Amino acid sequence: MPAAPSTTRVLVLRGSEIVADPPEPLESLVGRDGQVVWIDVVNPTPSAMAEIAKVCNLHPLAVEDALKRRQRPKAEAFDRYLFITTHAARPRGTHGVALDEIDIFVGRGFVITTHAATPVIDEVRRRIQHAAPELRSVEGYLLYVILDVVVDSYFPVLDALDQYVERLEDTLFKQPTPRTMEQLFEAKRALLQLRRVATPQRDMMNLLMRRDSLLVGAPLNVYFRDIYDHLLRITEQIDTHRDLLAGALDIYLTLTSNRLNEVVKVLTMITAIFASLAVITGIYGMNFERPFPPFEWRYGFVAALGLMAMSIFIMLAIFRRLGWI
């Protein structure tokens, strides 16, 4: 499959004015007072990132991380900018999770985002257009909007998983099958994927909320604290679902064990009944002469059948007394 084409979009935020893809070169846009240049790169290539890195003076190691992708969520402070890796979530199928990595460079007068195609960025553009004009030209606020949309993307996924877990619990008590166990593990795997990216992002928010954090001053702390609260709620919800799935798995194993015990109990009763019949038929089937009246008695066959029926009745009475039937 051929690689997706790389595209770069530039959005200049000047208070109440928003200019999309201005004709001026990046060198003349980045660094102007009173505006923020948002450079959004879809499917970044080394050549595209090299040009941007030259204009914004980005460190080669950070650029390499943005190109390689599949990074752990993190926030690294460089001399003049922050490099942040975050992950948005979207549903995949009925209970699966797809993670979209977004790498962000935030410096004085610019914000750079690199990613594969994701609906999160479209929502960021919509929100930034409806933001207060005095906040649009603040780099930290644009960073807040991006991270807030990323974190908000977790809630629909968790809601879908919540409904899926409830359906699994209903299935467990009605008619569990081996497929039910597979579904439990699939849901657990999806939760582990979410937890693997949500927990580091929660720790990342602690760094961004520090008073001496680059580009995030005290006025913006309340915004990032709101994201931190959402992440706390998300991680708690993930842990709750994991506990529910662990309990559901225990219930499945218990129900399966009980069903197996019922089958073994029935087989044991059948075996015991046929064992008593085998004893009777074995005695009458001995191949040597003996002066024993039942062998020569004209009603011996009927008596043997009656003895077998009586033994079955006695065995069933014993099983009933034991509570097996």
KAHUJO-V87311 format. One record per helix or strand of 3 or more residues. SS is the DSSP state (alpha for helix, beta for strand). FROM is the first residue (numbers start at 1). TO is the last residue. If there is no record, write none. Layout:
# KAHUJO-V87311
ss=(SS & SS)
from=(FROM & FROM)
to=(TO & TO)
This chain:
# KAHUJO-V87311
ss=(beta & beta & alpha & beta & alpha & alpha & beta & beta & beta & beta & alpha & alpha & alpha & alpha & alpha & alpha & alpha)
from=(7 & 17 & 26 & 36 & 46 & 60 & 74 & 81 & 96 & 110 & 119 & 133 & 139 & 178 & 218 & 293 & 300)
to=(14 & 20 & 29 & 42 & 56 & 68 & 77 & 92 & 107 & 115 & 129 & 136 & 175 & 208 & 284 & 296 & 321)
